């Protein structure tokens, strides 16, 4: 295939634009890491820089002192993310499969209720009272999984659109002729063919569970062992700010040597690092699922 000079010029500009766009996405994470290893006084005096004058690992040294608690919080966050994401995708895909069927009774009414939850909700106080008074999830593992994130209306709509546009109804008819019920069709046909959208929505759900600290704030009061990494890191940041504003409150802590600014950067970097490591392995499913699942028909 012969490429003309104008096409070569266009490709050069496209590559330059995409390279610049990629750098805009990557450079903030690099700056975040460099800020976490910048010496505290240098960071305060000169601000954030890609080429700091003095480097220091004191922020990570302070975090290593709490490595046992951080490790436990990491494991709890991984457990919450895995369980919550699995339940979210299972329930969302089951509802989406039902809504993708043409002969589902009351399909329009059910679709309306799903869409309605994207626009309106009962508010924080009624939600808190319902979960704590009637479902009794306070200070339990369910309090970190069930509220807010267990079923996502956006996930249901995206998955339903993917099933409707990408899985031919003839497959359902053929399976029915062979004697397969809905659960068997869902297991052997829908789940394998819906892998791209399920992985994409699963990534969104996993990000939500991984970054969440509000459920622990609302529903976990006495059992600190149930805290995830975000809740623990948020508590550490709050303690650092309190000690910085009230030096007399921490008589046993040397605030002059505590890297409060760089530690905030280190905490943020630790929180986002696992997601950065996982995303490249799911990127192909993510791109395909979003491209097909967003098609309206």
C-alpha positions in Angstrom: 0.0 0.0 0.0 1.5 3.3 -1.1 1.1 6.2 1.4 1.0 9.7 -0.1 3.0 12.6 1.3 -0.1 14.2 2.8 -1.0 11.0 4.6 2.5 10.7 6.0 2.2 14.3 7.3 -1.2 13.6 8.8 0.2 10.5 10.6 3.1 12.5 12.0 0.7 15.1 13.5 -1.5 12.4 14.8 1.4 10.6 16.5 2.6 13.9 18.0 -0.8 14.7 19.3 -1.3 11.2 20.8 2.2 11.4 22.4 1.4 14.7 23.9 -1.9 13.4 25.2 -0.2 10.3 26.7 2.3 12.5 28.5 -0.5 14.7 29.9 -1.9 11.5 31.4 1.4 10.1 32.7 3.2 13.2 34.0 0.9 13.8 36.9 1.7 10.3 38.3 5.4 10.9 37.8 5.1 14.2 39.6 3.2 12.5 42.4 6.0 10.0 42.9 8.8 12.6 42.7 6.9 14.7 45.2 6.8 11.8 47.6 10.6 11.4 47.5 11.4 15.1 47.7 12.9 16.4 51.0 10.2 18.2 53.1 11.9 21.6 53.4 12.7 21.6 49.7 9.2 20.7 48.8 7.8 23.5 51.0 10.3 26.1 49.8 10.4 25.4 46.1 7.1 23.6 45.5 6.6 20.5 43.3 9.2 19.9 40.6 10.3 17.1 38.3 13.9 17.8 39.2 14.0 18.5 43.0 17.2 19.7 44.6 17.2 17.3 47.5 15.7 13.8 47.5 14.5 12.0 50.6 12.7 8.7 51.4 11.7 9.9 54.9 8.0 9.8 53.9 8.2 6.1 53.0 10.2 5.4 56.2 7.4 6.8 58.3 5.0 4.6 56.4 7.1 1.5 56.8 6.9 2.0 60.6 3.2 1.3 60.1 3.7 -1.4 57.6 1.8 -4.0 59.6 -1.3 -1.9 59.8 -1.0 -0.8 56.1 -0.5 -4.4 55.0 -3.7 -5.5 56.9 -5.6 -2.6 55.4 -4.4 -3.5 51.9 -5.6 -7.1 52.4 -9.0 -5.8 53.6 -9.3 -3.5 50.6 -8.4 -6.3 48.2 -11.1 -8.5 49.8 -13.7 -5.7 49.7 -12.9 -5.0 46.1 -13.0 -8.6 45.0 -16.2 -9.5 46.8 -18.0 -6.2 46.0 -17.0 -6.2 42.3 -18.0 -9.9 41.9 -21.4 -9.3 43.4 -21.9 -6.1 41.5 -21.1 -7.7 38.1 -23.2 -10.8 38.9 -26.3 -8.9 40.0 -26.0 -6.2 37.3 -25.4 -8.7 34.5 -28.4 -10.9 35.7 -30.7 -7.9 35.7 -29.2 -6.7 32.4 -29.8 -10.1 30.8 -33.5 -10.0 31.8 -33.9 -6.5 30.4 -32.3 -7.5 27.1 -35.0 -10.1 26.5 -37.7 -8.9 24.1 -40.6 -10.8 25.8 -39.8 -9.9 29.4 -43.1 -8.9 31.2 -43.2 -5.3 32.5 -39.9 -4.6 30.8 -40.5 -0.9 30.3 -41.6 -0.5 33.9 -38.5 -2.2 35.3 -36.2 -0.2 32.9 -37.9 3.0 34.2 -37.1 2.1 37.9 -33.5 1.3 37.0 -33.1 4.6 35.2 -34.9 6.5 37.9 -32.3 5.6 40.5 -29.6 7.3 38.4 -31.5 10.6 38.9 -33.0 10.4 42.4 -32.2 8.8 45.7 -33.5 8.9 49.2 -30.6 10.8 50.6 -27.9 10.0 53.1 -29.9 10.1 56.3 -32.8 7.7 55.2 -30.2 5.4 53.6 -28.1 5.3 56.8 -31.2 4.6 58.9 -32.4 1.8 56.6 -29.0 0.0 56.5 -28.3 0.4 60.3 -31.8 0.0 61.7 -33.3 -2.7 59.5 -30.4 -4.4 57.8 -28.0 -4.2 60.8 -24.8 -3.8 58.8 -23.1 -1.4 61.1 -19.6 -2.6 62.1 -19.8 -5.5 59.7 -18.1 -6.5 56.5 -21.4 -6.0 54.7 -21.3 -2.3 55.6 -18.3 -2.0 53.3 -19.8 -3.8 50.4 -23.6 -3.4 50.3 -24.3 0.4 50.6 -24.2 2.5 47.4 -22.2 0.2 45.2 -23.7 -3.2 45.2 -25.8 -2.7 42.1 -25.1 0.2 39.6 -27.8 1.5 37.3 -25.2 2.6 34.8 -23.6 -0.8 34.8 -27.0 -2.4 34.2 -27.8 -0.1 31.3 -24.4 -0.5 29.6 -24.4 -4.3 30.0 -28.0 -4.5 28.7 -27.0 -2.4 25.6 -24.1 -4.7 25.0 -26.2 -7.8 25.3 -28.9 -6.4 23.0 -26.5 -5.3 20.3 -23.8 -8.0 20.4 -25.6 -11.2 21.2 -28.0 -12.4 18.4 -31.5 -13.4 19.7 -31.1 -16.5 17.4 -28.7 -17.9 20.0 -31.3 -17.7 22.7 -33.9 -19.3 20.4 -31.5 -22.1 19.5 -30.7 -22.7 23.2 -34.4 -22.8 24.1 -35.0 -25.4 21.3 -32.3 -27.5 22.8 -34.0 -27.3 26.2 -31.8 -24.8 27.9 -33.4 -22.6 30.6 -32.5 -19.0 31.3 -29.9 -19.8 33.9 -28.1 -22.1 31.5 -28.3 -19.6 28.7 -26.9 -16.9 31.0 -24.0 -19.2 32.2 -23.0 -20.8 28.8 -23.8 -18.0 26.3 -24.3 -14.6 27.9 -21.3 -14.6 30.3 -18.7 -15.8 27.8 -19.9 -13.5 25.0 -20.3 -10.6 27.3 -16.7 -10.7 28.7 -15.6 -7.4 27.2 -18.4 -5.3 28.8 -18.3 -7.3 32.0 -14.6 -6.6 32.4 -15.1 -3.0 31.6 -17.9 -2.5 34.1 -16.0 -4.6 36.6 -13.0 -2.2 36.3 -15.3 0.7 37.1 -16.8 -1.1 40.0 -13.4 -2.2 41.3 -12.1 1.4 41.1 -15.2 2.6 43.1 -14.6 0.0 45.8 -10.9 0.5 45.9 -11.1 4.3 46.3 -14.1 4.3 48.7 -13.7 5.5 52.3 -17.1 6.8 52.9 -18.7 3.5 53.7 -16.2 2.9 56.5 -16.8 6.5 57.7 -20.5 6.0 57.9 -20.9 2.3 58.9 -17.7 1.3 60.7 -17.4 2.9 64.1 -15.8 0.5 66.5 -14.1 -2.2 64.5 -11.0 -0.5 63.1 -9.8 -3.9 61.8 -12.4 -3.6 59.0 -10.8 -0.4 57.7 -9.5 -0.5 54.1 -6.3 1.2 52.8 -8.2 4.4 51.8 -9.7 4.8 55.3 -6.4 4.2 57.0 -4.5 6.5 54.8 -7.2 9.2 55.2 -6.9 8.8 59.0 -3.1 9.2 58.7 -3.5 12.4 56.7 -6.0 13.7 59.3 -3.6 12.9 62.2 -0.7 14.6 60.4 -2.7 17.7 59.8 -3.9 17.8 63.4 -0.4 17.3 64.8 0.9 20.0 62.5 -1.7 22.5 63.7 -1.5 21.4 67.4 2.2 20.7 68.2 1.4 20.3 71.9 -1.0 17.5 71.3 1.7 15.2 70.1 4.4 15.7 72.8 6.1 12.4 71.8 6.2 13.2 68.1 8.9 15.4 66.6 6.9 17.5 64.2 10.0 19.3 62.9 11.1 16.1 61.2 7.8 14.8 60.1 7.4 15.0 56.3 3.8 16.0 56.2 3.6 17.3 52.6 5.7 14.6 51.0 3.9 12.0 53.1 0.6 13.0 51.6 2.1 12.4 48.2 3.4 9.0 49.3 0.0 8.0 50.7 -1.7 9.0 47.4 0.9 7.1 45.4 0.5 4.0 47.5 -3.2 4.1 47.1 -3.2 4.4 43.3 -0.3 2.1 42.5 -2.1 -1.3 42.5 -4.7 0.0 40.0 -2.0 1.3 37.7 -0.4 -2.2 37.7 -3.7 -4.0 36.9 -5.1 -1.7 34.3 -2.7 -2.7 31.4 -3.8 -6.3 31.6 -7.5 -5.3 31.2 -7.1 -2.5 28.7 -8.1 -4.6 25.6 -11.4 -5.7 27.3 -12.0 -2.2 28.6 -11.7 -0.5 25.2 -13.8 -3.1 23.4 -16.5 -3.2 26.0 -16.9 0.6 26.1 -16.9 0.9 22.4 -19.6 -1.7 21.9 -21.5 -1.2 25.1 -22.0 2.5 24.4 -23.7 1.9 21.0 -27.4 2.7 21.2 -29.9 0.7 19.3 
